[in-house]
């Protein structure tokens, strides 16, 4: 789950090369690159990230002892060529 969340946060595919197994309960505090704007489409109790907090890269290294490294890797990709309505049987 952490990899999926990180992938959205850094707008890249994140590949796990840690070798860690099992489930972990982690708290990672960082400031997103783009802070959400307060508005009607967000719940009023949405926690606000500090504007001067660490980046996700710094937080990963300082708080969890992990780091993101840019690399080239093979990943699975799903390509949908066409979509059509189903026919009646």
N, C-alpha and C positions, 0 to 999 in steps of 0.2 A: 504494500500500500504506500509505503514511503517513496518508492521509485515512481509510482504513478503520480503522486502529488508533486514530486520534484520535477518530473517531466513537464507538467503544466506550468510550474513556477519558472522554469528556465526556458520554456518553449523549445525543448529538444527531447529526443528519446534518451532515457537514462538506462544504461546497462549495468547490472550489478556484477562487480568483480571483487567483492569483499570476501566471499567464501563463508559469510555468516549464515547460519541457519536458525530456525526457530522464530518465535514471536517476541517482539520487544515493545515496550511502552515508552515512547519518547516524547519529549516536549522540545520543540524547536522554535525559538523566538527570533524573528528577523523582520525586516521591513521589505515588503514587495517592491519590485521596480516601479510598478504603477499602483498607487494607492487607490482603493475604491472611493468614488465620490459619494458623499452622503446624498441620499435622494429617496423618493417615494418607493422605488423598487427594491430597497434594502430594508431588512428588519431593523427596528429601532434599537434592539439590544445587540447588534452586531459589534463585536469588539474592534476597536480601532488600533491599527498597528502604529507604533511610534514612528514619527517621521525621521528621526535621527538614529534608528536602530541599525544593526549590522545587515549586510547583504546576505542572501541565502548562502553564498559561497563561504563567507566568513563565519556565519553561524554554524554551518555544517562542520567546519574544521575546529572551531573553538568549543562548541557545545557537544558534539558527538564524536570528534576525532576522525571524521571522514572528509574526503575532498572530492570534488568533481574535476575530472580531467578531460579536456577535449580529445577525442579520438575518432577514428574511422572504424566502423564495425558493420558486419552484416546483420540486418534485422529483417524480420518477416513483415511483409506488406500485403494488404488485401486490396485488390483492384477490382472495381465493379465497372464493367464495360457498358452495361445497359440494364434498364429496369422496365418491366412491363406488367400490366394488370393480369391477374390470374384468370384463366378461362374456366367456365362452368363445366363440371364433370357430368 
